[in-house]
Amino acid sequence: MKIIESSKIKEKEYIEKLDNGMTVIIIPKPNLDKKYVIWGTYFGSIDNRFIMPSTKEEVFIPDGVAHFLEHKLFEQSDGTNSLDTLMALGLDANAYTTNDHTAYLFECTNNFYEGLDELMDYVQHPYFTDENVEKEKGIIGQEIKMYDDEPGWRLYMNAMDCMYKNNPIKLDIAGSVESISEITPDVLYKCYNTFYNPSNMVMAVCGDFNPEELLEEIKKRLVPKEEQGEIKRIYPEKETTINMPYKEVEMEVSTPIFAIGYKDIEGAENKEEIVKKHIAIEILLNMIIGKSSDVYKELYEAGDLLSVPDLDYEFSDEYAHVLISGQSKNPDKIKEKIEKEIEQYKAQGLNTEHFDRIKKKVYGDYVVEYNSVGNIARMFLADKMKGINSLDYIEEYNTVTKEYTEEVLKNVFKTENLVMSVVKCKQEN
């Protein structure tokens, strides 16, 4: 196994690409009781058009298939549900679907290998019938309607709609009631056989393990499959402008919520650059509107911001954007203050002392992630799905200078790429 070590935080990562193409990542944490495993496939909500490696056939699938497939994998041919089986073992089990991957996981202190038996059994043995697929449509249809009524989700989806015109990131991960009505067992098996090939999957495990012994246990539980060719995903052409600058809806909220977004048109040319850029953006967001910033203190003390906003940079090969979201009685004032602060930083440059202090804070946040087996395993899997090694954030940290961060500020935080989504309080008739 290849060993990657960070001397800065004294962490080791063992990584191996198996003969069937699957990648296994093991991060040992000696003397910890908790163990965490997560098994993911590069299949997310944006992968709705692709060419199958086995037949070279171009396939269009309904929106929401990746999420639907995640739900169905727990159901077994003998009528049992693997989620129930895992929980009966005393394990904390779950699964999720994102824009770019689907993952199955559990955390435990005991019964790890019994849990691994069940996890690797249900993920490798799909069971889809006309009857169980139709039943699931009703369940997921209710989930879709529930999310439609959730203000935070509507806020986020409207922000995506503002930034992107044709990019599938603006589609709901679960699809729509109409799109899932088109899902059949044949569609699910076609996607399963394409995307759940080991060569398209990654497993990350964290806990008190001997990496070589654990790797052999994982290999023993793998169903033999040959590595397939590359899955060619087909996405719309990248857009160089935003779709619309503003969108608002009225919903049942006590205080308006807002999401201010900057679409990052350029993205990054390589993986090393995206890590460095991500670090710079985290520093900038904390300087502009983080808990210790002057703008946040002023807005909070005036009652214009109810709490520290959520600060995110989301990216993949197909999209990249900054999001600042929170609660305010006056979202326009928040936007105006943030824009003013950004323009001031662009004109005057970043304050060296402030930059150094926030940079240390961001580094501290990275280090804290390594205190939890769950955070570690999820982080290594999600980063690997983007072609990144999580330890790169520690290693690249010192390369992020004030001058480089000022360049990122000018390139990413552009007024013409700014959008705002708002959910206002419903007016009584």
PEWOZI-V584579 format. One record per helix or strand of 2 or more residues. SS is the DSSP state (helix for helix, strand for strand). FROM is the first residue (numbers start at 1). TO is the last residue. If there is no record, write none. Layout:
ss->SS from->FROM to->TO
ss->SS from->FROM to->TO
This chain:
ss->strand from->2 to->6
ss->strand from->11 to->17
ss->strand from->23 to->28
ss->strand from->35 to->41
ss->strand from->49 to->51
ss->strand from->58 to->60
ss->helix from->65 to->72
ss->helix from->82 to->88
ss->strand from->92 to->97
ss->strand from->102 to->108
ss->helix from->112 to->124
ss->helix from->130 to->148
ss->helix from->151 to->163
ss->helix from->168 to->170
ss->helix from->177 to->180
ss->helix from->185 to->195
ss->helix from->198 to->200
ss->strand from->201 to->207
ss->helix from->211 to->220
ss->strand from->232 to->233
ss->strand from->246 to->251
ss->strand from->257 to->263
ss->helix from->271 to->289
ss->helix from->294 to->301
ss->strand from->310 to->315
ss->strand from->320 to->327
ss->helix from->331 to->348
ss->helix from->352 to->369
ss->helix from->373 to->385
ss->helix from->392 to->399
ss->helix from->402 to->412
ss->helix from->415 to->417
ss->strand from->418 to->425
